[in-house]
């Protein structure tokens, strides 16, 4: 049995680069960017009008102000958004300008309509505190052509999609996702559509795993194999050829029909570890072949769930080179946990005065999937300690 | 101009129930549940073995312990997971049992293999501290048939998917999503695939909106209309018939070509408000017809972005009856903001010692979409106040 820290280290040593693919930018949310996004032009690309109003020459304005002359400017024309730049021909005049338009040539300052009265083609400014360049968003202010707007390895969200559109990246390079098969074992399991007999239950772990992978934008396939060693062996042999990752649920503990560790061994899979000093999820088995990683999770619903979050997620993040900040939360109640194991305890998170509070959810052990409905994270309580006090801070792993 | 609070109240008064649809449970992640999920049988459905080992009669064990007799039990048989319940015929004996199996009849306690030595068909227990019922997950302990396992109006995540599978809900009732059209205006806009002329820029707001709706599992359509009043009017007239919600970006401010408010009026749309005391996003226009809600956001990228989060999101949550907790964070730096407006400031969140810290991201105003790449939330700083101190706590809206 190894520690959670060592297990995680071994998992993170077995990460793998799955390469890069180009996809339409509008389908890229949640994917990991695999190129630098640079500005194809200045940002904004021209001196951009930032308010609807009139554009004037500031020097003319301030000279009239100093000499107490009238602040009225004849309107020479209109500069609409999307029109070519026009020129203020006479600096005694002004041009009506619209938000998003190019600032007219020879003008440098925009007065918004709210501060102007327009009558008979003449705009009279009714304020006297004006700054040169006001309401002008200058060419290149947010970025220069060639500037890196999005660094490589960022996770793409709505904000990045906007930038991709702006620079014309209709296709974008992202990390390819691993090809994953999720396999359940256990002869007590029947399909979701079936009516189980007294001693049977329906399959559920493969579907929670499918959903947990979907959170990472990974699509996956599922299969069920009966607890029959030759059948397990021949099917897994094929899956090892066809997939980058196999996730198993069940058949890794001490039971008479827990054939997986033997089968892996006979198929030449390198075992990296079996059993981790944690609860739930202790009998976790992890290994690899040259082209495939095998995460074999214990079959109890919460064991499978927490191990996917605690090991597969960080393995995926490192494989695609995504940095993820470790979150922490404040324990809301005293917790006693005697065994010398890391304890992954389901908690409900709430946010009070900028504090993240973790309230333990009472569950009935690793079989109690229904209790996860009321939780939204696991808090990770360390080993070598059995009393955890309200107010202490520990790492959390969110799943909602 | 109305306050942010009043604007939000008016938006929340205009929510709408879009009905219910049945979808495959495995496609239901992120959707809002519209039925109670009840246990179709006890949870677990039988006295379930929770450890691989042997099952015995506890009273026989304790009577031997008291009288100092040998703790050896002849193995009568094996109870595998997925097999019908067998019976311990002689309480002097034991049955090997596997995790997930039914506890054999006449047995009540499971000793794990780690605490047993098996030789020649006899299991000898090598510990003397055993509790009655240990390692047995009792029928109905996590829930009774008919118990509500998931309440209506919960957002479905991986945990709920597992429960849906367990109770055989292969199809599940969820809130129907509104049918949404996203419309951009502005003659300065060209397509993402095009090379803009000097005075043009590429469309980006519609794509950020598409992505922000995807976060709510809402798919949407997009269209662009030129700044031509008759064309705007005829197209919007059709959209009002065909969609539940129209989201607009641009053409709601004071510009000469900001035709939307007039067009809405001429089409008989009821205006609920125009202009909110906030920055960015002040010229926001909101209205409705009998069957359609219109969110007309100002065209600056950050204005569109923040208004979608601050108004459309809560409107959606209330429409589908989802309760969402208001998050707060601690300001990491002093901020000065003079105008008497609510200030939505982009921030980077980090988690230190269970505290959620919001560090302001320097942006160049509402046009600076690129600055959102470095942020992951907006912090909402109230009006009637201009100095916001490091350490103060304010509401946040996350978008990553």
Boltz contact constraints between the chains, C-beta under 6 A:
constraints:
  - contact:
      token1: [A, 26]
      token2: [B, 207]
      max_distance: 6.0
  - contact:
      token1: [A, 29]
      token2: [B, 211]
      max_distance: 6.0
  - contact:
      token1: [A, 29]
      token2: [B, 214]
      max_distance: 6.0
  - contact:
      token1: [A, 52]
      token2: [B, 253]
      max_distance: 6.0
  - contact:
      token1: [A, 52]
      token2: [B, 254]
      max_distance: 6.0
  - contact:
      token1: [A, 52]
      token2: [B, 255]
      max_distance: 6.0
  - contact:
      token1: [A, 80]
      token2: [B, 257]
      max_distance: 6.0
  - contact:
      token1: [A, 81]
      token2: [B, 186]
      max_distance: 6.0
  - contact:
      token1: [A, 81]
      token2: [B, 187]
      max_distance: 6.0
  - contact:
      token1: [A, 81]
      token2: [B, 188]
      max_distance: 6.0
  - contact:
      token1: [A, 82]
      token2: [B, 187]
      max_distance: 6.0
  - contact:
      token1: [A, 82]
      token2: [B, 188]
      max_distance: 6.0
  - contact:
      token1: [A, 84]
      token2: [B, 199]
      max_distance: 6.0
  - contact:
      token1: [A, 98]
      token2: [B, 255]
      max_distance: 6.0
  - contact:
      token1: [A, 99]
      token2: [B, 253]
      max_distance: 6.0
  - contact:
      token1: [A, 99]
      token2: [B, 255]
      max_distance: 6.0
  - contact:
      token1: [A, 100]
      token2: [B, 186]
      max_distance: 6.0
  - contact:
      token1: [A, 100]
      token2: [B, 188]
      max_distance: 6.0
  - contact:
      token1: [A, 102]
      token2: [B, 199]
      max_distance: 6.0
  - contact:
      token1: [A, 113]
      token2: [B, 254]
      max_distance: 6.0
  - contact:
      token1: [A, 137]
      token2: [B, 367]
      max_distance: 6.0
  - contact:
      token1: [A, 141]
      token2: [B, 364]
      max_distance: 6.0
  - contact:
      token1: [A, 142]
      token2: [B, 364]
      max_distance: 6.0
  - contact:
      token1: [A, 142]
      token2: [B, 368]
      max_distance: 6.0
  - contact:
      token1: [A, 142]
      token2: [B, 370]
      max_distance: 6.0
  - contact:
      token1: [A, 143]
      token2: [B, 370]
      max_distance: 6.0
  - contact:
      token1: [A, 149]
      token2: [B, 370]
      max_distance: 6.0
  - contact:
      token1: [A, 150]
      token2: [B, 373]
      max_distance: 6.0
  - contact:
      token1: [A, 157]
      token2: [B, 400]
      max_distance: 6.0
  - contact:
      token1: [A, 158]
      token2: [B, 208]
      max_distance: 6.0
  - contact:
      token1: [A, 158]
      token2: [B, 211]
      max_distance: 6.0
  - contact:
      token1: [A, 158]
      token2: [B, 212]
      max_distance: 6.0
  - contact:
      token1: [A, 159]
      token2: [B, 372]
      max_distance: 6.0
  - contact:
      token1: [A, 159]
      token2: [B, 373]
      max_distance: 6.0
  - contact:
      token1: [A, 160]
      token2: [B, 373]
      max_distance: 6.0
  - contact:
      token1: [A, 161]
      token2: [B, 207]
      max_distance: 6.0
  - contact:
      token1: [A, 161]
      token2: [B, 208]
      max_distance: 6.0
  - contact:
      token1: [A, 161]
      token2: [B, 211]
      max_distance: 6.0
  - contact:
      token1: [A, 162]
      token2: [B, 204]
      max_distance: 6.0
  - contact:
      token1: [A, 162]
      token2: [B, 208]
      max_distance: 6.0
  - contact:
      token1: [A, 162]
      token2: [B, 301]
      max_distance: 6.0
  - contact:
      token1: [A, 162]
      token2: [B, 369]
      max_distance: 6.0
  - contact:
      token1: [A, 163]
      token2: [B, 369]
      max_distance: 6.0
  - contact:
      token1: [A, 163]
      token2: [B, 370]
      max_distance: 6.0
  - contact:
      token1: [A, 165]
      token2: [B, 192]
      max_distance: 6.0
  - contact:
      token1: [A, 165]
      token2: [B, 202]
      max_distance: 6.0
  - contact:
      token1: [A, 165]
      token2: [B, 204]
      max_distance: 6.0
  - contact:
      token1: [A, 165]
      token2: [B, 207]
      max_distance: 6.0
  - contact:
      token1: [A, 166]
      token2: [B, 202]
      max_distance: 6.0
  - contact:
      token1: [A, 166]
      token2: [B, 204]
      max_distance: 6.0
  - contact:
      token1: [A, 168]
      token2: [B, 192]
      max_distance: 6.0
  - contact:
      token1: [A, 168]
      token2: [B, 202]
      max_distance: 6.0
  - contact:
      token1: [A, 170]
      token2: [B, 192]
      max_distance: 6.0
  - contact:
      token1: [A, 170]
      token2: [B, 193]
      max_distance: 6.0
  - contact:
      token1: [A, 186]
      token2: [B, 81]
      max_distance: 6.0
  - contact:
      token1: [A, 187]
      token2: [B, 82]
      max_distance: 6.0
  - contact:
      token1: [A, 188]
      token2: [B, 81]
      max_distance: 6.0
  - contact:
      token1: [A, 188]
      token2: [B, 82]
      max_distance: 6.0
  - contact:
      token1: [A, 188]
      token2: [B, 100]
      max_distance: 6.0
  - contact:
      token1: [A, 192]
      token2: [B, 165]
      max_distance: 6.0
  - contact:
      token1: [A, 192]
      token2: [B, 168]
      max_distance: 6.0
  - contact:
      token1: [A, 192]
      token2: [B, 170]
      max_distance: 6.0
  - contact:
      token1: [A, 193]
      token2: [B, 170]
      max_distance: 6.0
  - contact:
      token1: [A, 199]
      token2: [B, 84]
      max_distance: 6.0
  - contact:
      token1: [A, 199]
      token2: [B, 102]
      max_distance: 6.0
  - contact:
      token1: [A, 202]
      token2: [B, 165]
      max_distance: 6.0
  - contact:
      token1: [A, 202]
      token2: [B, 166]
      max_distance: 6.0
  - contact:
      token1: [A, 202]
      token2: [B, 168]
      max_distance: 6.0
  - contact:
      token1: [A, 204]
      token2: [B, 162]
      max_distance: 6.0
  - contact:
      token1: [A, 204]
      token2: [B, 165]
      max_distance: 6.0
  - contact:
      token1: [A, 204]
      token2: [B, 166]
      max_distance: 6.0
  - contact:
      token1: [A, 207]
      token2: [B, 26]
      max_distance: 6.0
  - contact:
      token1: [A, 207]
      token2: [B, 161]
      max_distance: 6.0
  - contact:
      token1: [A, 207]
      token2: [B, 165]
      max_distance: 6.0
  - contact:
      token1: [A, 208]
      token2: [B, 158]
      max_distance: 6.0
  - contact:
      token1: [A, 208]
      token2: [B, 161]
      max_distance: 6.0
  - contact:
      token1: [A, 208]
      token2: [B, 162]
      max_distance: 6.0
  - contact:
      token1: [A, 211]
      token2: [B, 29]
      max_distance: 6.0
  - contact:
      token1: [A, 211]
      token2: [B, 158]
      max_distance: 6.0
  - contact:
      token1: [A, 211]
      token2: [B, 161]
      max_distance: 6.0
  - contact:
      token1: [A, 212]
      token2: [B, 158]
      max_distance: 6.0
  - contact:
      token1: [A, 214]
      token2: [B, 29]
      max_distance: 6.0
  - contact:
      token1: [A, 253]
      token2: [B, 52]
      max_distance: 6.0
  - contact:
      token1: [A, 253]
      token2: [B, 99]
      max_distance: 6.0
  - contact:
      token1: [A, 254]
      token2: [B, 52]
      max_distance: 6.0
  - contact:
      token1: [A, 254]
      token2: [B, 113]
      max_distance: 6.0
  - contact:
      token1: [A, 255]
      token2: [B, 52]
      max_distance: 6.0
  - contact:
      token1: [A, 255]
      token2: [B, 98]
      max_distance: 6.0
  - contact:
      token1: [A, 255]
      token2: [B, 99]
      max_distance: 6.0
  - contact:
      token1: [A, 257]
      token2: [B, 80]
      max_distance: 6.0
  - contact:
      token1: [A, 301]
      token2: [B, 162]
      max_distance: 6.0
  - contact:
      token1: [A, 327]
      token2: [B, 351]
      max_distance: 6.0
  - contact:
      token1: [A, 328]
      token2: [B, 351]
      max_distance: 6.0
  - contact:
      token1: [A, 328]
      token2: [B, 354]
      max_distance: 6.0
  - contact:
      token1: [A, 329]
      token2: [B, 354]
      max_distance: 6.0
  - contact:
      token1: [A, 330]
      token2: [B, 354]
      max_distance: 6.0
  - contact:
      token1: [A, 351]
      token2: [B, 327]
      max_distance: 6.0
  - contact:
      token1: [A, 351]
      token2: [B, 328]
      max_distance: 6.0
  - contact:
      token1: [A, 353]
      token2: [B, 393]
      max_distance: 6.0
  - contact:
      token1: [A, 354]
      token2: [B, 328]
      max_distance: 6.0
  - contact:
      token1: [A, 354]
      token2: [B, 329]
      max_distance: 6.0
  - contact:
      token1: [A, 354]
      token2: [B, 330]
      max_distance: 6.0
  - contact:
      token1: [A, 354]
      token2: [B, 355]
      max_distance: 6.0
  - contact:
      token1: [A, 354]
      token2: [B, 356]
      max_distance: 6.0
  - contact:
      token1: [A, 354]
      token2: [B, 393]
      max_distance: 6.0
  - contact:
      token1: [A, 355]
      token2: [B, 354]
      max_distance: 6.0
  - contact:
      token1: [A, 355]
      token2: [B, 355]
      max_distance: 6.0
  - contact:
      token1: [A, 356]
      token2: [B, 354]
      max_distance: 6.0
  - contact:
      token1: [A, 356]
      token2: [B, 356]
      max_distance: 6.0
  - contact:
      token1: [A, 364]
      token2: [B, 141]
      max_distance: 6.0
  - contact:
      token1: [A, 364]
      token2: [B, 142]
      max_distance: 6.0
  - contact:
      token1: [A, 367]
      token2: [B, 137]
      max_distance: 6.0
  - contact:
      token1: [A, 368]
      token2: [B, 142]
      max_distance: 6.0
  - contact:
      token1: [A, 369]
      token2: [B, 162]
      max_distance: 6.0
  - contact:
      token1: [A, 369]
      token2: [B, 163]
      max_distance: 6.0
  - contact:
      token1: [A, 370]
      token2: [B, 142]
      max_distance: 6.0
  - contact:
      token1: [A, 370]
      token2: [B, 143]
      max_distance: 6.0
  - contact:
      token1: [A, 370]
      token2: [B, 149]
      max_distance: 6.0
  - contact:
      token1: [A, 370]
      token2: [B, 163]
      max_distance: 6.0
  - contact:
      token1: [A, 372]
      token2: [B, 159]
      max_distance: 6.0
  - contact:
      token1: [A, 373]
      token2: [B, 150]
      max_distance: 6.0
  - contact:
      token1: [A, 373]
      token2: [B, 159]
      max_distance: 6.0
  - contact:
      token1: [A, 373]
      token2: [B, 160]
      max_distance: 6.0
  - contact:
      token1: [A, 393]
      token2: [B, 353]
      max_distance: 6.0
  - contact:
      token1: [A, 393]
      token2: [B, 354]
      max_distance: 6.0
  - contact:
      token1: [A, 400]
      token2: [B, 157]
      max_distance: 6.0
